[in-house]
């Protein structure tokens, strides 16, 4: 994206998107966006950019809004993305969903430490982590605090061993299908003690399925 270095701010379209980078299958760098500063009024979408390895260039972005579907951050199908440290400037609340899915070489969520709250999308999901097959740590979410208004989904993250990073989450809502917590197919997950901050009532289903190395449900004592 060399040539865009002088762009300092973006607005949003009528659907509430501020930056949309999708299906640029040879895109290897977004460093040309390094002039961007401040908070996006809308959502950030980066998807199906198969040779993109990092989000370097977005360090100056300090916050996100959401789109008409209730999404704030959507990272999907960036097959060679290994780090999202370029998002380390983000601070405060995401008013919508935080979704990270099918980034098959992403190993951690380092870069999201400044995010303190998430909202939910129109289907009632607050945090969606799915099919990130090399993801080994979600400690980058350790800044999250309080109750999610929607549901928590963590599925098919084959190298994730723990939920450390979610200790500050105190409660969950539910989605439109009546689900509150869904842990599925995390083949190396051995502990869910990172959920020990949860308290009170889940308004929807608690589902734990096909986590073949999970030995106990320690961490759910407060529910």
C-alpha positions in Angstrom: 0.0 0.0 0.0 3.0 2.3 -0.6 1.6 5.6 -1.8 -0.9 6.1 1.1 1.6 7.3 3.7 0.1 10.8 3.7 -3.4 9.6 4.7 -4.0 10.5 8.3 -7.7 9.7 9.0 -10.6 7.7 7.5 -14.3 8.1 8.0 -16.8 5.3 7.3 -19.3 4.2 4.7 -23.1 3.8 5.3 -22.6 0.3 6.5 -20.1 1.5 9.2 -16.8 0.2 7.8 -13.7 2.5 8.1 -11.0 0.3 6.6 -11.7 -2.8 4.4 -8.8 -4.9 3.0 -10.1 -8.1 1.5 -9.0 -10.7 -1.2 -5.8 -9.0 -2.1 -4.1 -12.4 -2.4 -0.6 -11.0 -3.1 -0.6 -8.2 -0.5 2.4 -8.6 1.7 2.6 -5.3 3.5 0.2 -2.5 4.8 3.1 -0.3 6.1 1.9 2.3 3.6 -0.9 3.1 6.1 1.5 4.2 8.8 0.2 7.8 8.6 -3.2 6.8 10.0 -3.9 8.3 13.5 -6.7 8.4 16.0 -9.9 6.5 16.3 -11.8 4.9 13.4 -15.5 5.8 13.6 -16.3 2.5 12.0 -15.0 -1.1 11.8 -11.7 -2.6 10.7 -11.9 -5.6 8.3 -8.8 -7.4 7.1 -9.6 -10.7 5.4 -8.3 -13.2 2.8 -5.0 -11.4 2.2 -3.0 -14.6 1.9 0.6 -13.2 1.9 0.1 -10.6 4.6 2.4 -11.5 7.5 1.8 -8.5 9.9 -0.4 -5.5 10.6 2.6 -3.2 10.8 1.4 0.2 9.6 -1.6 0.5 11.9 0.3 1.4 15.1 -1.3 4.9 15.1 -4.9 3.7 15.2 -6.1 4.3 18.8 -9.7 2.9 18.7 -12.5 1.4 16.6 -16.2 1.9 16.1 -18.5 -0.7 14.7 -20.5 -1.4 11.5 -24.2 -2.0 11.0 -23.8 -5.7 11.8 -22.2 -4.8 15.2 -18.6 -5.8 14.3 -15.6 -3.8 15.4 -12.6 -5.9 14.4 -12.7 -8.8 11.9 -9.5 -10.6 11.0 -10.2 -13.6 8.8 -8.4 -16.0 6.5 -5.1 -14.2 6.3 -3.2 -17.4 5.9 0.3 -16.1 6.6 -0.5 -13.6 9.3 1.9 -14.4 12.2 1.5 -11.3 14.4 -1.1 -8.6 15.1 1.3 -6.5 17.2 0.6 -3.6 14.7 -2.6 -3.1 16.6 -0.9 -2.2 19.9 -2.1 1.4 19.7 -5.7 0.3 20.3 -7.2 1.4 23.6 -10.5 1.2 25.4 -13.8 -0.3 24.3 -14.8 -2.0 21.1 -18.5 -1.3 20.8 -19.0 -4.4 18.7 -17.7 -7.9 18.1 -14.0 -8.9 18.2 -13.6 -11.7 15.7 -10.4 -13.6 14.7 -10.9 -16.6 12.5 -9.0 -18.8 10.1 -5.6 -17.1 10.5 -3.7 -20.3 10.3 -0.2 -19.1 11.3 -1.2 -16.6 14.0 0.4 -17.7 17.2 -0.7 -15.1 19.7 -3.0 -12.1 20.2 -0.2 -9.8 21.4 -1.2 -6.3 20.3 -4.7 -6.2 21.8 -3.5 -5.6 25.4 -5.1 -2.1 25.4 -8.6 -3.3 24.6 -10.7 -3.2 27.8 -14.2 -4.0 26.7 -16.1 -5.6 23.8 -19.7 -5.2 22.7 -21.6 -7.6 20.5 -22.7 -8.1 17.0 -26.4 -8.3 15.9 -26.3 -12.1 16.5 -25.2 -11.6 20.1 -21.5 -12.7 19.9 -18.9 -10.6 21.8 -15.7 -12.6 21.3 -15.2 -15.1 18.4 -11.9 -17.0 18.1 -12.2 -19.9 15.7 -10.0 -22.0 13.4 -6.7 -20.3 14.2 -4.9 -23.5 14.1 -1.5 -22.3 15.4 -2.8 -20.0 18.1 -1.0 -20.9 21.3 -1.8 -18.0 23.5 -4.6 -15.4 24.1 -2.8 -13.6 26.8 -3.0 -10.5 24.6 -6.6 -10.1 25.8 -5.6 -9.6 29.4 -6.8 -6.0 29.3 -10.5 -7.1 29.0 -12.7 -6.3 32.0 -16.3 -6.6 33.1 -19.2 -8.5 31.6 -19.6 -9.4 27.9 -23.0 -8.4 26.7 -23.0 -11.3 24.3 -21.5 -14.8 24.0 -17.9 -16.2 24.1 -16.9 -18.6 21.3 -13.5 -20.4 21.3 -13.3 -23.2 18.8 -10.9 -25.2 16.7 -7.7 -23.4 17.9 -5.6 -26.6 17.9 -2.6 -25.4 19.8 -4.3 -23.3 22.4 -3.4 -24.8 25.8 -5.1 -22.4 28.2 -7.5 -19.4 28.4 -5.1 -17.2 30.3 -5.9 -13.7 29.3 -9.6 -13.8 30.1 -9.2 -13.5 33.9 -10.8 -10.0 33.9 -14.0 -11.1 32.3 -16.7 -11.2 35.0 -19.8 -12.4 33.1 -21.4 -13.4 29.8 -24.6 -12.7 27.9 -25.9 -14.9 25.2 -26.3 -15.0 21.4 -29.5 -15.2 19.3 -29.2 -19.0 19.5 -29.3 -19.0 23.2 -25.6 -19.8 23.8 -23.4 -18.1 26.4 -20.1 -20.1 26.4 -19.0 -22.4 23.6 -15.6 -24.2 23.8 -15.2 -26.7 21.0 -12.4 -28.7 19.3 -9.5 -27.0 21.0 -7.4 -30.2 20.9 -4.6 -29.1 23.2 -6.6 -27.1 25.7 -5.6 -28.5 29.2 -7.1 -25.9 31.5 -9.9 -23.3 31.5 -8.7 -21.7 34.8 -8.5 -18.4 32.9 -12.3 -18.2 33.2 -12.1 -18.0 37.0 -13.3 -14.4 37.0 -16.7 -15.4 35.8 -19.5 -14.8 38.3 -23.3 -15.3 38.5 -25.7 -16.4 35.8 -25.2 -17.5 32.2 -28.5 -16.6 30.5 -27.8 -19.2 27.8 -26.2 -22.6 27.1 -22.8 -23.6 28.5 -21.2 -26.0 25.9 -17.8 -27.7 26.2 -17.2 -30.3 23.5 -14.3 -32.2 21.8 -11.5 -30.6 23.9 -9.6 -33.9 24.1 -6.9 -32.9 26.6 -9.1 -30.9 29.0 -9.0 -32.7 32.4 -11.2 -30.5 34.6 -13.6 -27.6 34.6 -11.7 -25.7 37.3 -12.3 -22.1 36.5 -16.1 -22.2 36.4 -16.6 -22.2 40.2 -18.2 -18.7 40.2 -21.0 -19.6 37.7 
